[in-house]
Amino acid sequence: MSGWGQLAVPGTELRSEDLPGLTRGAVLTRGLARSYGDSSLPPASHPTVVASPLADRLLAFDAQTGVLRVEAGYSLHQLIRDFLPRGWFTPVTPGTQFVTLGGMVAADVHGKNHHVDGTIGRHVRALRLRVASGDIVECSREVERDLFLATIGGMGLTGHILEVEFTLIRVPSPWIVAERRRVGNISDYMVALKDGAAAWPLTLGWIDCLSSGARLGRGALLAGRWATKDEAPAGYPKPRTRLPVPIVCPSWTMGSVTGRVANTAIYAISYTKGRHILHPEQFFYPLDMLLDWHRLYGRRGFTQHQCVLPEAAGHEAVRDLLQLLARLGAASFLCVIKDCGPQGDGLLSFPMKGTSVALDLPVRDDTQRVIDTLNEFVITAGGRIYLAKDAFTRPEHFRAMEPRLDRFNAIRRRWDPDGRIRSAQSIRLLGDRP
């Protein structure tokens, strides 16, 4: 059993349409296994977990308000198929559509519009959970508020998410108006990112952190919004072709030589382009076009170090992080930078007002040292890391960057005094029993 980064442990998944029945006595529930590290992997002493994808029913929808209630295994991919043709879309989407709604809540996912619309937790109205006692509890901001807020971003540790109720948004068309701007270095990129965030509801960018000197952090900023009916092409976007990665590639495939060639090519074709129309999958989910792309990183897999650096640390903190990465000899093949808005109310929700930096790193002999050094930098800057991507952070580093942890732990223990619901990640970071 593995996560997306290919970290694997012995284990068994149990699947059924009857998620309430299946979770009775279980230690962990997971969705489509798109978390990168060990958050969806079981403890060694209880290697059986519940998987939710068969519990994927749409339970209720109000076409006037957009309020949708679904079982936790209902996927974002299915939601888009069901609702985008009818003029509705999720208010927040991560970078892949192959996630469940339960997983989106557990990680409190964010997207290209965080600076405008926050995380998915901001739009969640109610949750139905099976807690450690075996009871099924309905919670919201009005009922069992502490449990509700601890579950948003709580990585599945407060209870098994059975149902999610949240509000969809109306979109004027299924197409995106986009604008691309190429920038020459990280300083110019950070200015362009802030300017773009002020003018556009959807922004993010790719940067090249394998270049150095005056070209460090060169890249392309992509901004967008939903196209109006007048701007949109006639007809509905056709399904895009997905290419498979049929084998686990050699470990050198995503090495620095390949990375430099790829980054140079990407920069060359990322010329500044005025407003144009994009397919929604091309804009929101470019990596979904390559099925099982994680196999490109070889048998040892990869990890992602995604951190958010607070606005108070300034643009210099992002540049200093990239320079540190270069000094460590671990510059990332893929680096994505996004603008983040204010912190949400989920107790372990990741984003805060500032800049998110996501670095994909092949697992090597020195990966633990690299992550330790990066985390020490993040702590000094006043930032934190994203648990859905993490596989290497030490418990002392996580505690140093997470002042909300004591409150989260207190709520969790109130509902689960024996620490029954747990994961490999909670054992590593929170000291849960193996």
C-alpha positions as CSV (number, residue, x, y, z in Angstrom):
1,M,0.0,0.0,0.0
2,S,1.4,3.4,-1.0
3,G,0.8,7.1,-1.3
4,W,1.4,9.1,-4.4
5,G,5.1,9.6,-3.6
6,Q,5.5,5.8,-3.7
7,L,6.3,5.4,0.0
8,A,4.9,1.9,0.6
9,V,4.1,-0.2,3.6
10,P,2.5,-3.7,4.0
11,G,-1.3,-3.2,4.2
12,T,-4.8,-4.0,3.0
13,E,-7.6,-1.9,1.9
14,L,-11.3,-2.7,2.6
15,R,-13.8,-1.3,0.2
16,S,-17.6,-1.3,0.3
17,E,-20.5,0.9,-0.6
18,D,-21.4,0.7,3.1
19,L,-18.9,3.2,4.5
20,P,-20.6,3.6,7.9
21,G,-20.5,-0.2,8.4
22,L,-16.9,-0.5,7.1
23,T,-15.5,2.2,9.4
24,R,-16.9,0.5,12.6
25,G,-13.7,-0.2,14.6
26,A,-11.3,0.9,11.8
27,V,-8.2,2.9,12.6
28,L,-8.0,4.9,9.3
29,T,-10.0,5.8,6.2
30,R,-8.4,7.0,3.0
31,G,-9.7,8.1,-0.4
32,L,-7.8,7.8,-3.7
33,A,-4.3,7.8,-2.1
34,R,-3.2,11.1,-3.7
35,S,-1.5,12.4,-0.5
36,Y,2.2,12.2,-1.2
37,G,3.6,10.9,2.0
38,D,2.4,8.6,4.9
39,S,-0.8,10.4,5.9
40,S,-3.0,7.7,4.3
41,L,-0.8,4.8,5.4
42,P,-1.8,2.6,8.4
43,P,0.1,1.9,11.6
44,A,2.2,-1.2,11.5
45,S,0.2,-2.9,14.2
46,H,-3.1,-2.3,12.3
47,P,-2.3,-2.6,8.6
48,T,-5.9,-2.7,7.4
49,V,-7.5,0.6,6.3
50,V,-10.9,1.5,4.9
51,A,-10.9,3.0,1.4
52,S,-13.9,5.2,0.5
53,P,-14.2,5.3,-3.3
54,L,-17.1,2.9,-3.5
55,A,-19.1,5.1,-1.2
56,D,-19.6,7.7,-3.8
57,R,-23.3,8.6,-3.9
58,L,-24.7,12.0,-4.5
59,L,-27.2,12.5,-1.6
60,A,-28.8,15.9,-2.1
61,F,-28.4,19.0,-4.2
62,D,-30.3,22.3,-4.0
63,A,-30.2,23.9,-7.5
64,Q,-31.2,27.3,-6.0
65,T,-28.4,27.6,-3.5
66,G,-25.8,25.2,-4.9
67,V,-25.6,23.2,-1.6
68,L,-24.5,19.7,-2.3
69,R,-24.3,16.7,0.0
70,V,-22.3,13.6,-1.0
71,E,-20.7,10.5,0.5
72,A,-17.0,11.0,1.3
73,G,-15.9,8.7,-1.6
74,Y,-17.5,10.9,-4.3
75,S,-14.6,12.2,-6.4
76,L,-13.9,15.6,-7.7
77,H,-13.6,14.1,-11.2
78,Q,-17.2,12.8,-10.9
79,L,-18.4,16.1,-9.5
80,I,-17.0,17.9,-12.6
81,R,-18.6,15.4,-14.9
82,D,-22.0,15.8,-13.1
83,F,-22.1,19.5,-12.5
84,L,-19.9,21.5,-14.9
85,P,-22.2,20.9,-17.8
86,R,-25.0,22.3,-15.7
87,G,-23.0,25.5,-14.8
88,W,-21.7,24.5,-11.4
89,F,-18.1,24.0,-10.1
90,T,-16.3,23.3,-6.9
91,P,-15.4,26.5,-5.1
92,V,-11.9,25.3,-4.5
93,T,-9.9,22.7,-6.4
94,P,-6.4,21.3,-5.8
95,G,-4.1,20.5,-8.7
96,T,-5.7,17.1,-9.4
97,Q,-9.3,16.1,-9.9
98,F,-8.6,12.5,-8.8
99,V,-9.3,13.1,-5.2
100,T,-12.3,12.3,-3.0
101,L,-14.4,14.9,-1.2
102,G,-13.5,13.3,2.1
103,G,-9.8,13.6,1.2
104,M,-10.3,17.3,0.2
105,V,-11.7,18.1,3.6
106,A,-9.2,16.1,5.5
107,A,-6.3,18.0,3.8
108,D,-8.3,21.2,3.6
109,V,-7.1,21.6,0.0
110,H,-6.4,25.0,-1.5
111,G,-6.0,26.1,-5.1
112,K,-5.2,28.9,-7.5
113,N,-7.9,31.1,-5.9
114,H,-6.8,30.9,-2.3
115,H,-6.1,34.6,-2.2
116,V,-9.8,35.2,-3.0
117,D,-11.8,32.2,-1.8
118,G,-9.7,30.4,0.8
119,T,-9.6,26.7,1.3
120,I,-12.3,24.1,0.7
121,G,-13.0,24.2,4.4
122,R,-14.4,27.8,4.1
123,H,-17.2,26.4,1.9
124,V,-18.0,23.2,3.9
125,R,-21.3,23.5,5.8
126,A,-21.5,20.2,7.6
127,L,-19.8,16.8,8.0
128,R,-20.9,13.4,9.2
129,L,-18.3,11.4,11.0
130,R,-17.9,8.1,12.7
131,V,-15.8,8.9,15.8
132,A,-13.5,6.6,17.7
133,S,-16.3,5.6,20.2
134,G,-18.3,4.2,17.2
135,D,-20.9,6.9,17.4
136,I,-21.9,8.8,14.2
137,V,-21.8,12.5,14.7
138,E,-23.1,15.4,12.6
139,C,-20.9,18.5,13.1
140,S,-20.8,22.1,11.7
141,R,-19.8,25.5,12.7
142,E,-22.9,25.6,14.9
143,V,-23.0,22.0,16.2
144,E,-19.9,20.4,17.7
145,R,-17.9,23.3,16.4
146,D,-14.5,22.2,17.8
147,L,-14.8,18.7,16.2
148,F,-15.8,20.3,12.9
149,L,-12.8,22.7,12.8
150,A,-10.4,20.1,13.9
151,T,-11.6,17.8,11.1
152,I,-11.0,20.4,8.4
153,G,-7.3,19.9,7.7
154,G,-7.0,17.2,10.4
155,M,-5.8,14.5,8.0
156,G,-8.5,12.1,9.0
157,L,-7.4,11.9,12.6
158,T,-10.6,13.1,14.3
159,G,-12.9,10.5,12.9
160,H,-13.9,8.8,9.7
161,I,-15.5,11.3,7.3
162,L,-18.7,9.7,6.0
163,E,-20.5,12.6,4.3
164,V,-19.6,16.1,3.2
165,E,-22.0,19.1,2.7
166,F,-20.7,22.2,0.9
167,T,-21.6,24.9,-1.5
168,L,-20.8,24.8,-5.2
169,I,-20.3,28.0,-7.2
170,R,-22.1,29.1,-10.4
171,V,-19.8,29.6,-13.4
172,P,-20.9,31.4,-16.6
173,S,-19.3,28.9,-18.9
174,P,-17.1,25.8,-18.7
175,W,-14.1,27.6,-20.3
176,I,-11.2,29.7,-18.8
177,V,-9.9,33.1,-19.9
178,A,-6.2,32.9,-19.2
179,E,-3.2,35.2,-19.5
180,R,0.4,34.0,-19.4
181,R,3.4,36.2,-18.6
182,R,7.1,35.1,-18.7
183,V,9.4,36.6,-16.1
184,G,13.2,36.5,-16.0
185,N,14.0,35.9,-12.3
186,I,12.5,35.3,-8.9
187,S,12.4,39.0,-7.9
188,D,10.4,39.9,-11.0
189,Y,8.2,36.8,-10.6
190,M,7.2,37.8,-7.0
191,V,6.2,41.2,-8.2
192,A,4.2,39.7,-11.1
193,L,2.5,37.2,-8.7
194,K,1.3,40.0,-6.4
195,D,0.2,42.1,-9.4
196,G,-1.6,39.1,-10.9
197,A,-3.4,38.3,-7.6
198,A,-4.7,41.8,-7.4
199,A,-6.3,41.6,-10.8
200,W,-7.2,37.9,-11.3
201,P,-9.1,35.4,-9.1
202,L,-6.9,32.4,-10.2
203,T,-3.1,32.6,-10.2
204,L,-0.1,30.4,-10.0
205,G,3.2,30.0,-11.7
206,W,6.0,27.6,-12.5
207,I,9.6,28.6,-11.9
208,D,12.9,27.2,-12.9
209,C,15.0,26.7,-9.7
210,L,17.7,24.8,-11.6
211,S,19.0,28.0,-13.1
212,S,21.3,30.3,-11.1
213,G,22.6,33.8,-10.8
214,A,20.5,36.5,-12.5
215,R,18.2,33.8,-14.0
216,L,17.4,32.1,-10.6
217,G,13.6,31.6,-10.4
218,R,12.8,32.6,-14.0
219,G,9.5,31.2,-15.0
220,A,5.9,31.9,-16.2
221,L,2.9,33.2,-14.3
222,L,-0.5,32.0,-15.3
223,A,-3.6,33.9,-14.4
224,G,-7.2,33.2,-15.2
225,R,-11.0,33.5,-14.6
226,W,-14.1,31.8,-15.9
227,A,-15.0,33.0,-19.4
228,T,-18.3,34.7,-19.8
229,K,-20.9,33.3,-22.2
230,D,-19.9,35.9,-24.8
231,E,-16.2,35.0,-24.6
232,A,-16.6,31.2,-24.5
233,P,-16.4,29.0,-27.5
234,A,-19.6,27.2,-28.7
235,G,-20.1,23.8,-27.2
236,Y,-18.8,21.9,-24.2
237,P,-15.0,21.2,-23.8
238,K,-14.2,17.7,-25.2
239,P,-12.5,15.2,-22.9
240,R,-8.7,15.5,-23.2
241,T,-6.5,12.5,-24.0
242,R,-4.5,11.1,-21.1
243,L,-1.1,9.5,-21.7
244,P,0.0,6.6,-19.5
245,V,3.3,6.1,-17.8
246,P,3.2,2.3,-18.0
247,I,6.4,1.5,-16.1
248,V,8.4,2.7,-13.1
249,C,11.2,4.6,-14.8
250,P,14.9,4.5,-13.9
251,S,15.8,6.8,-11.0
252,W,17.8,9.2,-13.3
253,T,14.7,10.0,-15.4
254,M,13.9,13.0,-13.2
255,G,17.5,14.0,-12.4
256,S,19.2,17.3,-12.7
257,V,20.3,16.8,-16.3
258,T,16.8,16.0,-17.5
259,G,15.5,18.8,-15.3
260,R,17.7,21.4,-16.9
261,V,16.7,20.4,-20.4
262,A,13.0,20.3,-19.5
263,N,13.1,23.6,-17.7
264,T,14.9,25.3,-20.5
265,A,12.3,24.0,-23.0
266,I,9.4,25.0,-20.8
267,Y,10.8,28.5,-20.4
268,A,11.3,28.8,-24.1
269,I,7.7,27.9,-24.9
270,S,6.2,29.9,-22.0
271,Y,6.2,33.1,-24.0
272,T,4.1,36.0,-22.8
273,K,0.6,35.6,-24.3
274,G,-2.4,37.9,-24.0
275,R,-5.8,36.7,-23.1
276,H,-6.8,33.4,-24.6
277,I,-9.3,30.6,-23.9
278,L,-8.2,27.4,-22.2
279,H,-9.8,24.0,-21.6
280,P,-10.6,23.8,-17.8
281,E,-8.5,20.7,-17.4
282,Q,-5.6,22.3,-19.2
283,F,-5.8,25.2,-16.7
284,F,-6.6,23.4,-13.5
285,Y,-5.1,19.9,-13.9
286,P,-2.2,19.9,-16.4
287,L,-0.5,16.9,-14.6
288,D,-3.7,14.8,-14.8
289,M,-3.0,14.5,-18.6
290,L,-0.1,12.2,-17.7
291,L,-1.5,9.1,-15.9
292,D,0.6,7.8,-13.0
293,W,3.2,10.5,-13.6
294,H,4.7,9.7,-10.2
295,R,6.3,6.6,-11.8
296,L,8.7,9.0,-13.6
297,Y,10.6,9.3,-10.3
298,G,11.7,5.7,-10.1
299,R,11.4,3.0,-7.5
300,R,12.5,5.2,-4.6
301,G,9.8,7.7,-5.5
302,F,9.7,11.3,-4.5
303,T,8.5,13.7,-1.8
304,Q,7.2,17.2,-2.0
305,H,8.3,19.9,0.3
306,Q,5.4,22.4,0.3
307,C,5.7,25.3,2.6
308,V,4.0,28.7,3.1
309,L,6.2,31.6,3.9
310,P,4.4,34.5,5.6
311,E,3.9,37.8,4.0
312,A,5.9,39.4,6.8
313,A,9.0,37.5,5.6
314,G,8.9,39.4,2.3
315,H,9.8,38.4,-1.2
316,E,13.4,37.8,-0.1
317,A,12.4,34.7,1.9
318,V,11.3,33.0,-1.4
319,R,14.6,33.9,-3.1
320,D,16.6,32.7,0.0
321,L,14.8,29.4,0.0
322,L,15.7,28.8,-3.6
323,Q,19.3,29.7,-3.0
324,L,19.3,27.3,0.0
325,L,17.9,24.5,-2.2
326,A,20.7,25.1,-4.7
327,R,23.4,25.0,-2.0
328,L,22.0,21.7,-0.8
329,G,22.4,20.4,-4.4
330,A,18.7,19.5,-4.3
331,A,17.1,22.0,-6.7
332,S,13.7,20.7,-7.7
333,F,12.6,19.5,-11.2
334,L,9.2,21.1,-10.6
335,C,8.6,24.2,-8.5
336,V,5.2,25.9,-8.2
337,I,4.6,29.1,-6.4
338,K,1.2,30.5,-5.4
339,D,-0.2,33.5,-3.6
340,C,-2.1,32.7,-0.4
341,G,-4.7,34.7,1.4
342,P,-5.6,34.8,5.1
343,Q,-5.5,31.7,7.3
344,G,-8.7,29.7,7.5
345,D,-10.4,28.4,10.6
346,G,-9.4,24.7,10.2
347,L,-7.2,24.0,13.1
348,L,-4.4,22.4,11.0
349,S,-5.2,24.1,7.8
350,F,-2.1,24.8,5.8
351,P,-2.2,28.2,4.1
352,M,-1.6,31.6,5.7
353,K,-1.2,35.0,4.1
354,G,2.0,34.8,2.2
355,T,3.5,32.7,-0.5
356,S,3.3,28.9,-1.0
357,V,6.3,27.1,-2.5
358,A,6.0,23.5,-3.7
359,L,9.1,21.5,-4.5
360,D,9.1,18.0,-5.9
361,L,12.2,16.2,-4.7
362,P,13.3,12.7,-5.8
363,V,14.0,10.5,-2.7
364,R,17.8,10.1,-2.3
365,D,20.2,9.1,0.4
366,D,20.4,12.7,1.7
367,T,16.6,13.5,1.5
368,Q,16.2,13.6,5.3
369,R,19.0,16.1,5.6
370,V,17.6,18.3,2.8
371,I,14.1,18.3,4.4
372,D,15.6,19.0,7.9
373,T,17.5,22.0,6.5
374,L,14.5,23.4,4.6
375,N,12.2,23.0,7.6
376,E,14.7,24.9,9.8
377,F,14.5,27.7,7.3
378,V,10.7,27.6,7.3
379,I,10.6,27.8,11.1
380,T,13.0,30.8,11.2
381,A,10.8,32.5,8.6
382,G,7.6,31.8,10.6
383,G,6.1,29.5,8.0
384,R,4.8,25.9,8.0
385,I,4.5,22.8,5.8
386,Y,1.6,21.0,4.2
387,L,0.8,17.7,5.8
388,A,-0.8,16.2,2.7
389,K,2.6,16.3,1.0
390,D,5.0,15.5,3.8
391,A,6.9,12.2,4.5
392,F,10.1,13.4,6.2
393,T,9.4,16.2,8.7
394,R,10.6,15.5,12.3
395,P,8.1,16.0,15.2
396,E,10.1,18.7,16.8
397,H,10.2,20.7,13.6
398,F,6.4,20.3,13.1
399,R,5.7,21.4,16.7
400,A,8.0,24.5,16.2
401,M,6.0,25.6,13.2
402,E,2.5,24.8,14.4
403,P,1.2,26.9,17.4
404,R,-2.3,25.5,16.9
405,L,-1.2,21.9,17.6
406,D,-2.0,21.8,21.4
407,R,-5.6,22.9,20.7
408,F,-5.9,20.3,17.9
409,N,-4.6,17.5,20.2
410,A,-6.9,18.5,23.0
411,I,-10.0,18.2,20.8
412,R,-8.8,15.0,19.2
413,R,-8.2,13.4,22.6
414,R,-11.6,14.5,23.8
415,W,-13.2,12.5,21.0
416,D,-10.6,9.7,20.9
417,P,-8.9,9.4,24.4
418,D,-7.3,6.1,23.5
419,G,-5.8,7.3,20.3
420,R,-7.4,4.6,18.2
421,I,-7.7,6.6,14.9
422,R,-4.2,7.1,13.7
423,S,-1.9,6.9,10.7
424,A,1.8,6.3,9.9
425,Q,2.1,10.1,9.7
426,S,0.5,10.7,13.1
427,I,2.9,8.2,14.7
428,R,5.8,10.0,13.1
429,L,4.7,13.5,13.9
430,L,2.3,13.4,16.9
431,G,3.8,10.5,18.9
432,D,0.8,8.2,18.5
433,R,1.4,4.5,19.4
434,P,2.7,2.4,16.6
